Structure formats: structure tokens, C-alpha cells
Amino acid sequence: MIVGAGPRGTGLIERIAANAPELYAGSGLDIHLVDPHQPGAGRIWRQAQSPLLWMNSHAEDVTMFTDETVTMAGPVGEGPTLHEWAGIDGRTFADRQLQGAYLSWVHDRAVAALPPEITVHHHPRRALRVGGAREGRQQVWLEGLARPLPADLVVLALGHLDAELDDEQRALASYAREHGLVHLPPDFTADSDLSALGAGEPVLVRGFGLAFVDLMVLLTEGRGGRYEGDTYVPSGREPVLYVGSRRGVPYHSKIGYDLSGERPPLPRFLGPAEVEALLARPDRFDFRRDVWPLVEKELGFAHYHRLFTAHPERTSVAWTDFEEKYAAADAVEREALVSSAVPDPRDRLDLAALDHPLDGMRYATHEDLQEGLRGYIEDDLRRRHDPSHSADLAVFLGLLSVYGQLVRLGDIGPWWHGFFSYLASGPPGPRLRQIPALSRAGILKFVGADMSVRAEDGVFRASSATVPGFSVEARALVEARLPEPTLGRARDPLLRELHADGAAETPDGLLRVDPVDGRVLDRAGRPHPRRFALGPFTDGRTPGAFTRPRTGGPAFRQNDATARAALAFLRDLACRAAA
């Protein structure tokens, strides 16, 4: 049984179809697919949502099919990318409705590719609980059914999940109820009821990532506004959005050009050997102490390899000399090496400055901040669309390589995922370009870094040290971010029951799974023989929602390993039954 029929469940079926001829020769196999939403698209990519909501990847960078760059035991099963399937320009940012149609087609194709003896049954219901002895058949209770469905094994492919409010959010929600305010907690923006955010009313928005971009779109163009070039023409129905976050700036734009010439040879300083060494440590490794220095060195290598090979006129030594010294240098020595070999500071990679662009900056007035951040965003857009800064794209490739390695380490804390998303998984350039336009129109106002929100005097009040002495009050607060995928606060009853039944969680609340094949681990570290889990609620979560072609996608590797383990288990079970 597969619980979850979205992209991950569909990817698993595709891998079952690819591996079944080798691994399963039983007389018959029934796959029960449980999801209240349409198979393929699932909830998040359902076609019944606003066409204004885009993917944040180019159509040519979205695929559901493996290629020879994926390290896996099963056979490659090639297929079209989104842009090839839809017949659209590869640089298009497709809307989510189109992606939902692609995913539904991929699901139908995967089911059709299954051997004749394998049948798929879709149950449009929610799974509530999974029970059963470790060595026996599992029972899965479905909403609305009095008796459970039996299953020889269960794979949880639940995708993104809703979460109960944490202590702070509960206090804010209670305050809002007491004072007649509006508080929208972390949610999937397409599912949020935005009707309570009135025209012309100030709204505090905490979060400046992709959830914010969706919110911005639905409250502007979604309410009848339009863009004329770089000018926004309001409809008069928009609220006024006061937005801030930890960094105080939006995620970096998607890069708007392709890499030409030599790619950085990755991995170089953080590859399988380094991961094995970290996993073999007798004491638990520390991310900041043991992992981050390797990440820094790897990203720096990607950056400078591209700078020296594609833009040598902006360096002062030969690449071969630089590379030899870079490889042998520690962090302090690398900083001195870079200072002497790369004359322009703008050509040097400073990850700390990228992560905290407003650190130490103070603006005399709120309006000065508006002007300053409009300039920051416009500069970022120019740089992310200028091939003369192609070292930025090399860093992006380095981030993908690093994430593919870090997946094997399990839960390394939320900071890395947020940093990766900020640098590598930002909004389309056209969406980021709309932010300064909305700022000039007075519809969007920046608050600053480390935005604090206080519930006092019957309102919500926000401020930031970026503009000393400034604060803004509003009767509405929106938390523009996704719910945290933790076991302890999951609204999904199946996960809560699994947690209560002894499934292990990481310190950050993710479901622990065996990195080899995705089997669910109990609190003693034992893998469950009949329960598997894949997706962002596990410590095996992978970067982004979808895989770029020819990048060795770790999600494909996981899907293949889980499919093969499941098929081998079912084959052996059938053989024992026959004997």
C-alpha cells in the first residue's frame, strides 16, 4: 500500500514498474494507492488552483524521469521533461495547473508500464492509522471505512503536511480571537482564506520566501491589479503589505541564463568519501564544526573554478596554481589566498554576507529602507541575469551537489535547508521584479531584518532594528511560510499514531528512516520490515520539489532503493507462501 498519490507516490510507482521484471515474478500483486486527491498531482499540484500561481523552476528543469546520472541499482526509465511534454519554451515558468496535468500524465504512464500481473487500486480517502505486528500483515484504517485494509507492506509518501500551531502561534491566534484581529498561521497559500484581508488595510507579513510570493500574487493580480512594464496599476482592492523576515530580504531570484563551457568538477571536497568518514565517527558529528567547513570549501571551489576558467581576466594567478593552494589551505589561508588572487571583492564568495545581507545596516527613516531594498533587489536581478557573473551559477550547481551528499547524513537541522532555499530555490525573476514595482506603488512596504511581532494594545505591532525607532501596527498578521514537517505537531492522524506507536524522530522532529531503503526506524534504531517512508517529513528529505535533469537526483535514488526493497520483500514473501 502506498499512502500518498502525489509526485513521490507516482515516482515510486514508476520505479516499481521499472524494477518489477527483474525482482518480482509472483502470480499477482495489488498496489493500493490511498489519497483523497487526484493521483499524480496530489493536493499541492492539483489543477483546481489559480493560474497565477507558478512553479519556481524553468519548465526544462522539471522532470519525473531518471537518466544515466542517477546512481541506482534499477534500470533507467527516460521520459520527457515538463517543457518537452507540454511543448512550451524551456525557459518558461509554467503555472501549477500545467504541472498538475503533467504529473497526472506521468502517473497514468507509470501505471500503464506495470506488468500485467500488477494492479493499482485508488482509494480517494485519507489514511488514519497503520497497525499490525512487525512480522505480520499491516492494517491501514481509512476514513469512512469500518474495517481496515490489509497490506503486506506500507509506504508513506505523504508529501507536505499541515501542522498544529506551536506555542507562539497558539498565543497569537488566541490574542487575535480575543481582540477581533486576523491571524493566518503557516499554511499553503493556495489553501488560505485571504478574504479577511481588506482593501487598503495594513497587513503584517512575516516571511519573505516562496509562500510570500504566492501571497503577494493572490492579493495583487489576484484582486484585479496589473503591471504595465515596471509599473503596477492597483485595482483598489489590495491591502498594504508590511513584510519582514529573519534576513529582511526576499529569496534570490532564479538565475536567468545557462552555463556554457566547462562545468565545475563536483564533488571535490564533499563527496561520498567525506560522507562515509562523517558517518563512521564514533561520536555524533556536529554540523557547524564538522560539516559546514566542507560545504564552504566545496562551494568556494565551484565558484572559483568558474571564475578562473570563464573569466580569467578578473584573476591574478593561473587556475592550476590557485587550485593547488586552495586544496591545501585551511579557512584562514583560503581567505588570504582569495584576497591576493581575486582583486575585485565583488568576485569573491562571501557566504556569511550572502546569508545576512542587512547585518549591521541601519536606515535613518522607513522611506530610506524602501529605497535601499528596491536597489538591492534590482541589483540582485541584474546580477542573476548577467552571464558575466556565471560563478553564481557554479555555486548553484555546487549547492545541488552538496545537498545530494548531505541527504545521506540524515537530519542536519533546519538551517541548511533554509540557506539552500534562499540561495538556490528562489522565485522566478519576473516575480521578484514585481516586488520593487509594488513597493513604488505603495502596496508593499519593507520592515527589515529580524522583524519582531508583538501582540499589544489590541493590535499586532512590528519593528526591526534595521530602522531604529520605527514600528507599524495592523489588525492582521500573516505567517508567510509552510508548516514545519514535524511528527509531534503533524495534523495528519496517521503520523501522530505512528509516533505514538514508537517511530523514531530526530531532534528537529522529522521521522527517522533507514538511509539505505527508507524503512521507518523505531526508537531503538531498528528498521521496520514492512513500513517505509519517503518525503519532506523524513530525515531523508531532498532538495526542491522536483529534480533537474542530469543532476543525479537523490530523490530518484531513494525511490529506486525503496521500490527494489519492497519488491524483493514481496517476492520472498510469495516464495515462502508457495513453499
N, C-alpha and C positions, 0 to 999 in steps of 0.2 A: 504494500500500500504506500502511495506517495501522497503526503498531506501538503498541498500547495501546488497549484497548477500554473503558476506564473513562469517567468523566464527560467528560474532554476529547476523547477519541476520538468519543464519542457526540455531543458538541456540534459537532464538525467535520462529522460525517455530516448532522446537522440543517441546517447551513449549506450543504453541498453540495446537499442536496435543495431548499433554498430558492432557490439561485442557478443550478442547472443549467438550468432552462427558458430563462434569458437567455443563458448563457455556453457551454453545451455542446449541440451538436446532432449529435454523432457517431453512428455506427451502433451502437455498443455500448461500454460501459465496465464493467470489473470492478474492484470495490474489494475488496482482500484485507485482512482485519482479523485481526491477529495478537495473541493474548493467551491465556495458559493459563487465565484466569478468565472468568467469565460476562460477556458483553458488556453494557455499561450500568453495572453495579455495579463491575466490576473487582475487584481484590484488596481495597482498603481498605473498600469499601462492600458487600462480599459479605454475603449473608444468613445465612451459616453463622458467626455470631458471637454473643456473649452479648447477650440483650435488655436487659441492664443498661447497656450502652454507648449513650449518647445522642448525638445531634447537639448542637452547641453553638450552634445558631441556632433561633429560633422557626420553626415549620413555614410560617408565612406569609412568612418572609423567605428562602425557598429556592425558586428557580426555575431551570429549564433552558431557558427560552424568552425570546426577545428582545421588546422593546417599543419604542415610538417614542422613548424617551430614549437609545437606543443610537446613537451616531454611526457609521454604517457605510454602505457602498455598496449592500449587498444588501437584499432586502425583509424586513420584519418578519415573524416567524413566531410569533404568540402561542400560548400554551398555559397549562395550569393550573400553579399553584404546588403545592408538596407538600401543603399543607393542603387546597387545593381538590380535588386528585386523590384524596387519602385520605379526605376527608370528616371531618376532625378539626378541633378548635378551632385557630385560627391561632396562639394563644399557646403551644401545646404544643411541648415539646422532644421530637420524635419519636426513637425508637430507630433505630439504624443499619440494623437489619433492614428496617424500613419504608422508609427512604431507598433501600436497595438495590433493593427492589421497584419504587419509583418510577423509579429510573434504568433498570431493565430495561424498564419500560413505555415510557419516553421513547426508548430505543434502538429498540425494535420499531416505534414510531410513526415515527421518523425514517427507518428502512429502508423502511417501507411508503410513505412520501411520496416516495421517489426515483422518477424517471421510469422507465418500463418497460425502457428500454434500459440501465439501470444495475443491476448485480447485485452483491450483497455475499456474500463467502465468508469464513467464520470459520475460522481455524486455531488450535485450542487448544494452542498451543505457545509456547515462548519464542523470540524472535529473538536470534540470537547475533552476527551481523555483517552489515554492509551494505558492499558494494563496487561497483566499476564506475567507468568514466571519467566525468568531469564532464559531457561532452556525450553520453554514451551511456546505454543502459538500465542500471539498477541491479540488483544481485543481492543478495538477502537470504537468508542461511543461517538455517534454523530447526532447533531442537533435535530430534534424532531423524531428520532427513532428510539423505540423502547428497548431494542436489543442491539448489542454491539456487533460490528463486523469482525470476523476472524481474519488474521493475516499472519503469514509465516514470518514476515519482517516488515518493518515500518521505516520509511524515510521521511523526515521532516524537512520540507523545502518551503518554509513559511514566508520567506521574504521579510519586508519591513513590517513592523508591528506597532500597534498602539500601546501606550504605556499609561499606567496610573500616575497621578501627579506626585512629584516629590514634595518634601516638607515646605519649601519655599513657594512652589506653585499652589499648593493647597491653601497656604496662608493668603496669597494674593487673590485666589478665587473666592475665598471666604470674605475677604475685605470688599471685593467687588460686589458680592451679593448684598452685603450689609449697607453699602452706600450707593447702590444703583448704578454701578460702573460696568464697563465691558472689559472682560479679561479673556483673551483667546490663548489657551496654553499651547505648547508644542504640538504640531499636528501636520498632516499632509495638506498643503494649502488648497488643493483641489477639493478637499472634503470639508473645509472650514466654511461656516456660515458667516459671510462678511457683511451681511445686510445691516448689522447694528452699527457699522462704521459710517457715520453720517457725513453728508456733503459739507465741506468746509470745516469740519471738526478736527481738532488736533488729535493725532493718534501716536502714541509712543510705540516704536517697533524695536525690539531687542533681537539682533541677529542681522548679519549683512551677507549671507551666503545665498545658496540657490533657492531656499524657501522664501527669502526676502524678495528675490527677483520675481518669483511666481506671484507673490502678494502684490508687488508693485504693478505688474501687468494687469492683474484682475481688477485692481482699484483705479486704473487709469484708462487704458484702451478698453478694458472690460466694461467700463462705465461710459463709453462713448467718446473719450478723448482721442486725439490723433496727432501724428507727427508730420510736420512739413519741413523736410530736411532735418536740421538740428534744432528745430523749434517745436515745442509741444503746445498744442492748442487745446486747452481744457474744455470739457463739456459742462463744467459747473457742478458735477455730481461727485467729484473726488474729495476725499478727506485730505488733510495735510499730514504727511508722514514725517515724524521726527525719528530718525534711525541712528542707532549706535550699536556697538558690539565691543568685544574684547580688544580687537585691533582698531576698530573705528573706521575701517575702510572696507570696500567690497572685495570679494574674491577676485584674483587676477583674471583677466579676460583669456578666453581660449586664444591660442596662437593662430594667426591668420595666414600662414604660409607653410610650404612644405620644405623639408630638409633635402638639400641637394648635396652631392658629393659624399665624402666618407662619413659613416656613422661612428660614434664613439664605440670602441670595442668593449662591450659590457657583458657580464660583470667583470670588474677588475680588482677592486679591493673588498667587495662584499658579495661573495658568491657561495656556492654550495660548501666549499671547504671551511669558510669562516662561520657559516651557519652551523655546520657539524661541530665545530670547536665550541661554539656558544652552547649548543645543546648538551655537549659532553661535560660541561663544567660541573664539578661536584656540588658547588653552591649555585643557587639561582642567579642568573645573570641580571644585572641592572641596566635598564635601557640607556639612561643618560651616561653612565660610566663605561659600559662595555659595548653598546650597540651604536649609539649616536656618533662616536668618533669615526666608526667605519662608514656610516651613512654620509657624514660630512666629507670624508676623503673621496668616497665614490662619486658624489655629486660634483665635487670640485674637479675630479678627473674628467668627468663628462664635459663640464663647462670649458675647461682649458684645452682639452683635446680639440674641441670645435674651434675655439678662438685661435689657437696656434695653427691649425691646419686650414681653416677657411679664411681667416683674417690676419695673416702673419704680419702685415704692416703695422698692426697695433700691439706687437710684442717686440721685445728687445733681444731675445735669445732664440736659438733653434729649439724646436719641439723635442728632439731627441735628448738634448742636454737638460731641458726643463723636466721632462718625464722622469729621467733617471733620478734627479734630485728630489722631485716631488714624491716618488715612490719611497725613498729612504727617509724622508723628513717627518718629524712629529708636527703637532699642530702649530707650535710657535715657529718652528723653522719653515713650515709651509707659508705662513703669513709673511715672513721676511722674503722668502723666495718669490712669492707673487708680487710683492711691492717692488722688487727690483726688476722683474721680468715683464710686468704689465704696467706701463706708465700711467694710463688713464684709470683713476679709481672706478669710473663707471663701467669698465670692462672687467672688474674683479667681482667674484662671487662672495656676497656677504649674506649668509643665511639668516643671521640674527637681525640684521636691518630689514630684510625682506619680511620676516615674521612680525616685527614690531615697528612698522613704518612711522608711527606717531610718537614713539618713545621720546620723552624729553621735550617734545614740541609744545609750545604754548601760544595761543592766539589771543590777542587783546580783546577782540569782540567776536560775537557769534557770526556776524557777517564776514569777518576776516576768515573764519574757518570755512565758510561756504565757498568763498573764492579759492582758498588754498586747496580744498579737496576736489573742487572741479578741475583745477590744474593738475592735481595728482592723477586723477582718473584719466584725463585726456592725454597726459604724458604716458601713462601705462598703456593706453590703447595704441598710441603711435609706436611705442617700442614693441608691443606684442604683434604688430603687423608689419614690422620692418625687418627684412632678412639680414640686414647688417648687424642685427643683434641675435643671430641664429644660435649663439651659445645658450640662449634661453630655451630654445627647443631641445638642445642637447641635454640640458638639466631636466626637462620634462621626460625625456627618454630615460635618463638616469633614475628619476623618481619611479617610473614604471618598473625598471629593473630591480630597484631596491625593494619595492613593495612585493614583488614576486618572490623575493628571498625571505622577507620578514614574515610572510604568511606562515612559513614553516616553524616560526618561533612561538606561535600561539598568540595569546593576549599580551600585547606590549603596552597597553594603556591607550586612552583616547587621544592623547596629544598628537601622536604621529598621524593618525587618521585625519585629524583636523588640519594639520600642517600640509599633508599631501593634498587634501581637497582644496585648500586655499591657493596653493600654487598650481596644481595640475588639473583641477576639476571645477574650474570657474565657469561663468556664464558665457554664452556667445558674445562676440564683440558687439553686434548690433544691439543687444540688450544692455550691455554695460554703457554703450554710447547714449542710451536713453536717460541714464541717471543724471548727468550734467544738464540735459535738456529739462528734466523735471525740476531740478534744483533752480535753474534760471526762471522757470515758470512759477516758483513758489509752492509747488506741490510736495516737494521733498526737501527736508532740511536735515543737515548732518549734526549730530550731537557730540561725537568724539570718541576717543578710546576709553576702555574700561568704564563704559556707561553704567552708572548705578541707577536703580529704580527704587524709589521709596513710596510706600503707601502711607500718606499722612494728610491731615486736614480734609479728609473726604475726597481726595483725588490721588492720582498717581503723579509722581514728580521725578524727573530725570535730570541728571547732570553728568559732567565729565571734567576731569582735571585739565583736559585739552583746552577748555575755555574757562579759566578761573572765574568764579562768581556767577556763571550763567546757569540757569535751570529753566525747565519748561514743565508745565503741568497739563494734564489731559485726563479725560474721563474714560479713556480707552487705552489698553495695553495689549499688544500682540507679541507673542513669543515666536519669532520667525525662525524656527528650526524644527528638525524632525525629532520625534520622541526617541529617547535613549533605548537601544535594544537590549534591555536587561531582563534576566529571568525574574528577579524579585519583584519588579514593577510591571511586568507584562500583563496586559489586559487579556491576552489570549489564555483561555482556561486550560488548554492542553499543556502549555509551557508551565503554567503555575502548578498543575498537577504533577508534571514531570519533575519539577524542582522539589516538590514535597515528597516525591517518591524516591529521592536520593540522587538525582542527577547532579553532577558537579558543576560549579560555576567558578569563574575567575574572580579575582579581587574587584574587577570592574563590572561584574555581573553577567558576563557572557557565558553561554553554555559551552562547557569543555567537551571537545571531541578529539578522537584519535587523529593525529595529523596524517596518518597513513591512508585511511579509508573513510574517515568521517563518522566512525562509530561513536555513540554517546558514551562518555565516561561517567562512572559513578564517583562518589567522594573518596573511594579507596584507589581511584585511578584505573579501575578495571573497565575495559570496553564492553559494552552490551552486545551480545552476539546477534541480536535481532533488531536493534534500533540504531538508526543513522540520522545525521542532521547536517544540512548544508545551508549557508547563508549568513547574512549580517548579524544575526543573533548569536552566532557561534564564535569561538576564538579562532576559527579558520577563515574569517571573513576576508574578502578580496577587494582590490581597488575598483571603484566605479561600479555602475550598474551593468555595463556591458564591456566586452573585450574588443580591443582594436585588433584588426587582422595582423598576423605575422608578428605578434609580440609574445608568443608562448604563454598565453593567458593561464594564470594559475587556477581560475575557476573551471576551465576545461579539464585541467589535470585532475582536480578534485572530483568533478563529475564522472570522469572516466574511472578513477580508482573506486569510487562508491558503486558505480554500475557493475564493475567487474567483481567486487567483493560480494555484492548482492546476488549476482548470477551464479557465482561459484557456490555460495551458501545454499541457494535453491537447488542447484544441480546435485550437490551432495545429499541434501535432504531427500530429493526424489530417488536417488540411488539407494539410500538407506530404507526408504519406504518400499521400494521394489524388492530389496533383498529380504 
